[in-house]
Amino acid sequence: MGGVVVVGGRKTKCITYADMALLAEEETIPRDMLLTPVPNYTDVDISFSYANFKASLDFMKMNTISPYIYLQEAVPYVSQLMDKQLSSPPIQEFIRSNNSKFDLVFLEALVHQSYYGLIHHVGSPPVIGIKSTHNLLLANSALANPVNPSYCPDLLMPFSSHMTFYERLQNTLFWIWMRYYLHVVVIPQQEAIMRKHFGPSPPPVEEADRNMSLIMLTTNWMFGYPFPQVPALITVHSLHVKTQPDPLPQDLQQFLDEATEGVIYFSLGTNARSDRLPQELIRVFLDAFSQLPVKVLWKWESDILPGQPSNVRTRKWLPQQDILAHHNVILFITQCGLQSFQEAVYHGVPLLAIPIFGDQIYNAKKIEDAGIGIRLSFSELTKDILLKAINEILSDSRYKNNMKTMSAISKDDQQTSIDKAVWWTEYVLRHNGAKHLRSAAIDLTWYQYFLLDILAFFIFIIIVLIFAVYICFRTISRYVKQSNFEMKSKSD
């Protein structure tokens, strides 16, 4: 069996690698396959694009911009990144040297369509999309998965499924705008990039997108809100979560073991760096942590943290899942990335959510809505606000109990997510695709999908009936008037 994996983000890489490693019949999954290769697996390294992504984006600026501006800045950037990837020596070498045909392609299903040229180059095998975010309204068109903006909030919106009138209005307007943006901006950009690198041979990207066999969504309603699903949309949450933690480094193990009063773990994830926060925000955290009676373990990416309190321990990199699995960790201060959210739920650790950009705002709203933590904003953060939130979570058992309940529900499934992902992967391989799961809605025009032609027909019938009734009444009225006139004339 041969397969191609096309991914861009680090977290999506880990998730897809897990699936491919199991298909390669490997019992263990390395944390970084670039360093520890799996047999039968060849890596075409385009990790430069991730480094460019981290270096170029101002995450604190993104914390304050609207979702409209966020997409208008992010989509062109990602399109340029796709162009650079397809122009890069590793990809060009793969295109020149590859003579094999493949059985399956995993494709990161976000702004991805230009890669359909590469998929055509390797024989147009079935495609499984991987999405390491919630079900972005922008990405629903490939499967025509129904989304109703009255109760399905977009992941770029800080709304729950129970929205006010104004929130439903905002969500609906954003949903309409995104459909326009997808077809007027995203698809043409991706089409142009694909034609640049692969010429006229591949089919149009929109046509290829609609032939995707299925999409694996690496979350479910537990981490968001219930939404409709066509059969080709498969949810496989927490794929990357380790069921058994690895041993911690000795100094970290000792630090956690001795913290019988509890440890707060603080990390802003893979993309954002704590040491690049504005100095006034760093001071907020330092002042607040210094007043806590518990220890703090902080992912700090520089060698020195000026003014570091005695109860704070820092590391440039920390084994997050293994730390969250420790029984003395009592709170996770996080930027609310989906994978961090899932890890905290698995290990039952309450959350203090301080989102920065993208779906993190949506995740923070869900955390608040589920009563498993508190949501704060960097733009309004002060020492007193931070201390109040930390103390509330640590003193109110409701947060810990709610998290235990959510953790138990998330683990109560018919099969593990990794087994489910592998089963569906093999299902697509067995049947050379999954066209039988394809919704007929994919083939409808927008006015057919929303029944606007049916509505227009009913309106036309109603207008005809009203006109017919009007003509009848007018004719009867004329007849009555004429009869009255004739009767009057005879009487005279």
C-alpha positions as CSV (number, residue, x, y, z in Angstrom):
1,M,0.0,0.0,0.0
2,G,1.2,3.5,-0.8
3,G,-0.1,6.7,0.6
4,V,0.7,10.5,0.4
5,V,0.3,12.8,3.4
6,V,0.0,16.5,2.6
7,V,-0.1,18.7,5.8
8,G,1.1,22.1,6.9
9,G,0.5,22.6,10.6
10,R,2.6,20.9,13.3
11,K,-0.5,19.5,15.2
12,T,-2.1,18.2,12.0
13,K,1.3,16.5,11.2
14,C,1.2,14.7,14.6
15,I,-2.4,13.5,14.0
16,T,-1.9,12.3,10.5
17,Y,1.5,10.7,11.3
18,A,-0.3,8.7,14.0
19,D,-2.8,7.3,11.4
20,M,-0.1,6.5,8.9
21,A,2.1,4.8,11.5
22,L,-0.6,2.5,12.5
23,L,-1.4,1.7,8.8
24,A,2.3,0.9,8.4
25,E,1.7,-1.6,11.3
26,E,4.0,0.2,13.7
27,E,3.2,-0.3,17.4
28,T,4.8,2.9,18.5
29,I,4.4,6.4,17.2
30,P,7.4,8.7,17.4
31,R,6.8,12.2,18.6
32,D,8.7,13.6,15.6
33,M,9.1,11.3,12.6
34,L,11.7,13.6,11.1
35,L,14.0,12.5,13.9
36,T,12.7,8.9,14.3
37,P,11.6,7.6,10.9
38,V,9.0,4.8,10.7
39,P,9.7,1.9,8.2
40,N,7.8,2.2,4.9
41,Y,7.5,5.9,5.5
42,T,9.3,8.6,3.4
43,D,9.3,12.3,4.6
44,V,9.4,15.2,2.1
45,D,10.4,17.9,4.5
46,I,8.7,21.3,4.0
47,S,8.9,22.2,7.7
48,F,10.4,25.6,6.6
49,S,6.8,26.8,6.0
50,Y,5.9,26.3,9.7
51,A,9.0,28.3,10.8
52,N,7.9,31.1,8.4
53,F,4.4,31.0,9.8
54,K,5.7,31.4,13.4
55,A,8.1,34.1,12.5
56,S,5.8,36.3,10.4
57,L,2.5,36.5,12.3
58,D,1.9,39.0,15.1
59,F,-0.2,37.0,17.4
60,M,-1.0,39.8,19.8
61,K,-2.3,41.9,16.9
62,M,-4.4,38.9,15.8
63,N,-5.9,38.9,19.3
64,T,-7.7,42.2,18.6
65,I,-8.8,42.0,14.9
66,S,-12.2,41.0,13.7
67,P,-12.7,37.5,12.1
68,Y,-13.2,39.3,8.7
69,I,-9.8,40.9,8.9
70,Y,-8.3,37.7,10.3
71,L,-9.3,35.7,7.2
72,Q,-8.4,38.5,4.8
73,E,-4.9,38.4,6.2
74,A,-4.5,34.7,6.9
75,V,-5.9,33.3,3.6
76,P,-3.5,35.2,1.2
77,Y,-0.6,34.4,3.5
78,V,-1.4,30.7,3.4
79,S,-1.9,30.8,-0.4
80,Q,1.6,32.3,-0.7
81,L,2.9,29.6,1.6
82,M,1.3,26.9,-0.7
83,D,3.1,28.5,-3.7
84,K,6.4,28.5,-1.8
85,Q,5.9,24.8,-0.8
86,L,5.1,23.7,-4.3
87,S,8.2,25.7,-5.5
88,S,10.5,24.3,-2.9
89,P,13.3,21.9,-3.8
90,P,11.9,18.9,-1.8
91,I,8.5,19.1,-3.5
92,Q,10.0,19.7,-6.9
93,E,12.4,16.7,-6.4
94,F,9.4,14.6,-5.4
95,I,7.5,15.6,-8.5
96,R,10.5,14.9,-10.8
97,S,11.5,11.6,-9.3
98,N,8.2,10.0,-8.4
99,N,7.0,7.4,-10.8
100,S,4.8,5.6,-8.4
101,K,1.0,5.5,-8.2
102,F,-0.6,5.8,-4.8
103,D,-3.6,4.2,-3.2
104,L,-4.6,7.0,-0.9
105,V,-3.9,10.7,0.0
106,F,-4.3,12.4,3.3
107,L,-4.8,16.1,2.7
108,E,-5.0,18.9,5.3
109,A,-8.5,20.2,4.5
110,L,-8.3,23.9,5.0
111,V,-6.8,26.3,2.4
112,H,-5.4,23.3,0.5
113,Q,-6.9,23.1,-3.0
114,S,-3.7,23.9,-4.9
115,Y,-2.3,20.5,-3.8
116,Y,-4.9,18.8,-6.0
117,G,-2.4,19.2,-8.8
118,L,0.1,17.1,-6.9
119,I,-2.6,14.5,-6.2
120,H,-3.4,14.4,-9.9
121,H,0.4,13.9,-10.5
122,V,0.4,10.7,-8.3
123,G,-2.5,9.1,-10.1
124,S,-5.6,10.8,-8.5
125,P,-6.1,8.3,-5.7
126,P,-9.0,8.7,-3.2
127,V,-8.5,11.6,-0.8
128,I,-9.2,11.8,2.9
129,G,-9.2,15.3,4.3
130,I,-7.8,16.0,7.8
131,K,-9.0,19.0,9.8
132,S,-7.4,19.7,13.1
133,T,-9.9,22.4,14.0
134,H,-13.6,22.6,14.6
135,N,-16.0,22.5,11.6
136,L,-15.2,25.9,10.0
137,L,-18.1,27.1,7.9
138,L,-15.6,27.9,5.1
139,A,-14.6,24.3,4.8
140,N,-18.1,22.7,4.6
141,S,-18.5,23.1,0.9
142,A,-16.3,20.1,0.0
143,L,-18.9,17.7,1.5
144,A,-21.9,20.0,1.4
145,N,-22.3,19.4,5.1
146,P,-25.4,21.3,6.3
147,V,-24.7,24.2,8.6
148,N,-27.4,26.4,10.1
149,P,-26.0,29.7,11.5
150,S,-29.0,30.0,13.8
151,Y,-27.4,27.4,16.2
152,C,-24.0,26.4,14.7
153,P,-21.5,29.1,15.6
154,D,-18.5,29.5,13.4
155,L,-15.2,28.7,15.0
156,L,-14.0,32.2,14.5
157,M,-16.9,33.6,16.5
158,P,-17.0,33.7,20.4
159,F,-20.5,32.3,20.5
160,S,-22.2,29.3,22.0
161,S,-25.0,27.3,20.3
162,H,-27.6,29.4,22.2
163,M,-27.1,32.7,20.6
164,T,-29.0,36.0,21.1
165,F,-30.7,37.7,18.2
166,Y,-27.6,40.0,17.7
167,E,-25.2,37.0,17.8
168,R,-27.3,35.0,15.3
169,L,-27.3,38.1,13.1
170,Q,-23.5,38.4,13.3
171,N,-23.0,34.6,12.7
172,T,-25.4,34.6,9.7
173,L,-23.7,37.7,8.1
174,F,-20.3,36.1,8.6
175,W,-21.5,32.8,7.2
176,I,-22.8,34.6,4.0
177,W,-19.6,36.6,3.7
178,M,-17.5,33.4,4.0
179,R,-19.4,31.7,1.2
180,Y,-18.7,34.7,-1.0
181,Y,-15.1,34.8,0.1
182,L,-14.5,31.1,-0.6
183,H,-15.8,31.3,-4.2
184,V,-14.6,34.7,-5.1
185,V,-11.2,34.8,-3.4
186,V,-10.0,31.4,-2.1
187,I,-10.9,29.1,-4.9
188,P,-9.5,31.4,-7.7
189,Q,-6.2,31.9,-5.7
190,Q,-5.8,28.2,-5.3
191,E,-6.7,27.4,-8.9
192,A,-4.1,29.9,-10.1
193,I,-1.4,28.3,-7.9
194,M,-2.2,24.8,-9.1
195,R,-2.1,25.9,-12.8
196,K,1.2,27.6,-12.2
197,H,2.8,24.4,-11.0
198,F,0.9,21.7,-12.8
199,G,-0.4,23.2,-16.0
200,P,-3.8,22.5,-17.6
201,S,-3.9,18.7,-17.0
202,P,-5.5,18.5,-13.5
203,P,-9.2,19.0,-13.2
204,P,-10.5,22.3,-11.6
205,V,-9.8,22.5,-7.9
206,E,-13.5,23.0,-7.1
207,E,-14.4,19.8,-8.9
208,A,-11.5,17.9,-7.2
209,D,-12.6,19.3,-3.8
210,R,-16.1,17.9,-4.3
211,N,-14.7,14.4,-5.0
212,M,-13.1,14.1,-1.6
213,S,-13.9,10.7,-0.1
214,L,-14.4,11.9,3.4
215,I,-13.1,14.3,6.0
216,M,-11.8,13.3,9.4
217,L,-12.6,16.1,11.9
218,T,-10.2,15.8,14.9
219,T,-12.9,17.0,17.4
220,N,-16.5,16.4,18.1
221,W,-19.5,17.9,19.9
222,M,-17.8,17.4,23.2
223,F,-15.3,20.1,22.5
224,G,-17.8,22.3,20.6
225,Y,-21.5,22.0,20.1
226,P,-23.7,19.4,18.3
227,F,-24.0,19.9,14.6
228,P,-25.4,17.9,11.6
229,Q,-23.1,15.5,9.9
230,V,-23.2,13.9,6.5
231,P,-21.9,10.3,6.5
232,A,-18.6,11.4,4.9
233,L,-17.7,13.7,7.9
234,I,-16.1,11.5,10.6
235,T,-15.2,12.8,14.0
236,V,-12.1,11.4,15.7
237,H,-11.3,13.6,18.6
238,S,-8.1,13.5,20.7
239,L,-6.2,11.3,18.2
240,H,-2.9,12.7,19.5
241,V,-3.6,12.1,23.2
242,K,-1.4,9.5,24.9
243,T,-3.3,7.1,27.1
244,Q,-0.2,6.3,29.0
245,P,2.2,9.2,30.0
246,D,5.9,8.8,29.4
247,P,8.3,9.2,32.3
248,L,9.2,12.8,33.1
249,P,12.8,14.1,33.4
250,Q,14.0,13.6,36.9
251,D,14.0,17.3,37.9
252,L,10.5,17.8,36.6
253,Q,9.3,14.7,38.3
254,Q,10.7,15.9,41.6
255,F,9.3,19.4,41.2
256,L,5.8,18.0,40.6
257,D,6.0,15.3,43.3
258,E,7.1,17.8,46.0
259,A,4.4,20.3,45.1
260,T,1.8,18.7,47.4
261,E,-0.1,22.1,47.5
262,G,-0.5,21.9,43.8
263,V,1.1,23.1,40.5
264,I,-0.3,25.5,37.9
265,Y,0.9,24.7,34.4
266,F,1.2,27.7,32.0
267,S,1.8,27.4,28.3
268,L,0.8,29.5,25.3
269,G,1.2,26.5,23.0
270,T,3.4,25.9,19.9
271,N,2.8,29.0,17.9
272,A,2.8,31.9,20.4
273,R,5.8,32.4,22.7
274,S,5.5,33.7,26.2
275,D,8.8,35.6,25.9
276,R,7.3,37.7,23.1
277,L,4.4,39.0,25.2
278,P,4.4,42.7,25.8
279,Q,6.4,43.5,28.9
280,E,3.4,44.8,30.8
281,L,1.7,41.4,30.3
282,I,4.7,39.5,31.5
283,R,4.8,41.7,34.6
284,V,1.1,40.9,35.2
285,F,1.9,37.2,35.3
286,L,5.0,37.6,37.4
287,D,3.2,39.8,40.0
288,A,0.2,37.4,40.2
289,F,2.3,34.2,40.4
290,S,4.4,35.7,43.2
291,Q,1.3,36.0,45.4
292,L,0.2,32.4,44.9
293,P,0.7,29.7,47.6
294,V,1.2,27.1,44.9
295,K,4.0,26.4,42.4
296,V,3.9,27.4,38.8
297,L,5.5,25.6,35.8
298,W,5.9,28.0,32.9
299,K,6.8,27.2,29.3
300,W,9.2,30.2,28.8
301,E,11.2,30.1,25.6
302,S,14.2,32.2,26.6
303,D,17.1,31.3,28.9
304,I,16.3,33.9,31.6
305,L,13.0,35.2,33.0
306,P,13.8,38.6,34.6
307,G,12.1,38.9,38.0
308,Q,11.3,35.2,38.2
309,P,9.5,34.4,41.6
310,S,10.8,31.6,43.7
311,N,7.7,29.5,43.2
312,V,8.0,29.6,39.4
313,R,10.0,27.0,37.4
314,T,10.6,27.7,33.6
315,R,11.6,25.5,30.7
316,K,11.9,26.3,26.9
317,W,10.0,23.1,26.1
318,L,7.9,20.9,28.3
319,P,6.3,17.5,27.8
320,Q,2.8,18.9,28.2
321,Q,0.7,15.6,28.2
322,D,3.0,14.0,30.7
323,I,2.8,17.0,33.0
324,L,-1.0,17.2,32.7
325,A,-1.2,13.6,33.7
326,H,0.5,14.3,37.0
327,H,-1.9,14.2,40.0
328,N,-0.5,17.4,41.5
329,V,-1.3,19.6,38.5
330,I,-4.4,21.6,39.5
331,L,-4.8,24.2,36.8
332,F,-3.8,24.7,33.2
333,I,-3.4,28.3,32.0
334,T,-3.7,28.0,28.2
335,Q,-4.2,29.9,25.0
336,C,-6.9,27.3,24.2
337,G,-5.6,25.5,21.2
338,L,-7.9,22.6,20.4
339,Q,-5.2,19.9,21.1
340,S,-4.3,21.5,24.5
341,F,-8.0,21.6,25.3
342,Q,-8.4,17.9,24.5
343,E,-5.3,17.0,26.5
344,A,-6.7,18.9,29.6
345,V,-10.1,17.2,29.2
346,Y,-8.5,13.8,29.0
347,H,-6.5,14.3,32.2
348,G,-9.3,16.2,34.0
349,V,-7.4,19.5,34.6
350,P,-9.5,22.7,34.9
351,L,-8.6,25.5,32.5
352,L,-7.9,29.3,32.7
353,A,-8.5,30.2,29.0
354,I,-6.7,33.3,27.6
355,P,-7.2,32.9,23.8
356,I,-5.1,34.7,21.2
357,F,-6.4,34.0,17.7
358,G,-8.4,31.7,15.4
359,D,-10.5,28.9,17.0
360,Q,-9.0,29.6,20.4
361,I,-11.7,32.2,21.0
362,Y,-14.3,29.6,20.2
363,N,-12.7,27.0,22.5
364,A,-12.5,29.5,25.3
365,K,-16.2,30.2,25.0
366,K,-16.9,26.5,25.2
367,I,-14.7,26.1,28.3
368,E,-16.6,28.9,30.0
369,D,-20.0,27.5,28.8
370,A,-19.2,24.0,30.1
371,G,-18.1,25.3,33.5
372,I,-14.7,23.7,33.3
373,G,-12.8,27.0,33.5
374,I,-12.8,30.7,33.2
375,R,-12.3,32.8,30.1
376,L,-10.1,36.0,30.2
377,S,-8.8,38.4,27.5
378,F,-5.2,39.6,27.1
379,S,-6.6,43.1,26.2
380,E,-8.2,43.4,29.7
381,L,-5.7,41.4,31.8
382,T,-4.5,42.9,35.1
383,K,-2.9,41.3,38.1
384,D,-6.1,41.5,40.1
385,I,-8.2,40.0,37.3
386,L,-5.8,37.1,36.9
387,L,-5.5,36.4,40.6
388,K,-9.3,36.5,41.0
389,A,-9.8,34.0,38.2
390,I,-7.0,31.6,39.5
391,N,-8.3,31.7,43.1
392,E,-11.9,31.1,41.9
393,I,-11.0,28.0,40.0
394,L,-8.8,26.6,42.8
395,S,-11.3,27.3,45.5
396,D,-14.6,26.3,43.8
397,S,-14.8,22.6,43.4
398,R,-17.5,23.0,40.7
399,Y,-14.8,23.5,38.0
400,K,-12.9,20.3,38.9
401,N,-16.1,18.3,39.2
402,N,-17.4,19.6,35.8
403,M,-14.0,18.7,34.2
404,K,-14.1,15.2,35.7
405,T,-17.6,14.7,34.2
406,M,-16.5,16.0,30.8
407,S,-13.4,13.8,30.9
408,A,-15.5,10.7,31.6
409,I,-18.0,11.5,28.8
410,S,-15.1,12.1,26.3
411,K,-13.7,8.7,27.0
412,D,-17.1,6.9,26.8
413,D,-17.1,5.8,23.1
414,Q,-17.7,2.6,21.1
415,Q,-14.1,2.5,19.9
416,T,-11.0,4.6,20.4
417,S,-10.5,7.5,18.0
418,I,-7.3,6.0,16.6
419,D,-9.2,2.7,15.9
420,K,-12.0,4.6,14.3
421,A,-9.6,6.6,12.1
422,V,-7.8,3.5,10.9
423,W,-11.0,1.7,10.2
424,W,-12.3,4.5,8.0
425,T,-9.0,4.8,6.3
426,E,-9.0,1.1,5.4
427,Y,-12.7,1.4,4.4
428,V,-11.8,4.0,1.8
429,L,-9.0,1.8,0.6
430,R,-11.2,-1.3,0.4
431,H,-13.7,0.5,-1.8
432,N,-11.3,2.7,-3.8
433,G,-13.0,5.8,-2.4
434,A,-16.4,6.5,-0.8
435,K,-18.5,7.9,-3.6
436,H,-21.6,6.2,-2.0
437,L,-21.2,8.5,1.0
438,R,-21.4,11.6,-1.2
439,S,-24.3,13.9,-0.6
440,A,-26.4,15.0,-3.6
441,A,-26.3,18.5,-2.1
442,I,-22.8,18.8,-3.6
443,D,-24.3,18.9,-7.1
444,L,-27.0,21.5,-6.4
445,T,-26.6,25.2,-7.3
446,W,-26.8,27.6,-4.4
447,Y,-30.4,28.6,-5.2
448,Q,-31.4,24.9,-5.5
449,Y,-29.7,24.1,-2.2
450,F,-31.6,26.9,-0.3
451,L,-34.9,26.0,-2.2
452,L,-35.0,29.5,-3.7
453,D,-36.3,28.2,-7.0
454,I,-39.1,26.4,-5.0
455,L,-39.8,29.5,-3.1
456,A,-39.9,31.5,-6.3
457,F,-42.3,29.0,-7.8
458,F,-44.6,29.3,-4.7
459,I,-44.4,33.1,-4.9
460,F,-45.2,32.9,-8.6
461,I,-48.3,30.6,-7.9
462,I,-49.5,32.9,-5.2
463,I,-49.1,36.0,-7.4
464,V,-51.0,34.2,-10.2
465,L,-53.7,33.2,-7.8
466,I,-54.0,36.7,-6.5
467,F,-54.1,38.1,-10.0
468,A,-56.7,35.4,-11.0
469,V,-58.9,36.3,-8.0
470,Y,-58.5,40.0,-8.8
471,I,-59.5,39.4,-12.4
472,C,-62.5,37.4,-11.2
473,F,-63.6,40.0,-8.8
474,R,-63.1,42.7,-11.4
475,T,-65.1,40.7,-13.9
476,I,-67.9,40.0,-11.4
477,S,-67.9,43.6,-10.3
478,R,-68.2,44.8,-13.9
479,Y,-71.0,42.3,-14.6
480,V,-72.9,43.4,-11.5
481,K,-72.5,47.0,-12.4
482,Q,-73.6,46.3,-15.9
483,S,-76.6,44.3,-14.7
484,N,-77.6,47.1,-12.3
485,F,-77.2,49.7,-15.1
486,E,-79.4,47.6,-17.4
487,M,-82.1,47.0,-14.8
488,K,-82.1,50.7,-13.9
489,S,-82.4,51.6,-17.6
490,K,-85.4,49.2,-18.0
491,S,-87.2,50.7,-15.0
492,D,-86.7,54.2,-16.3
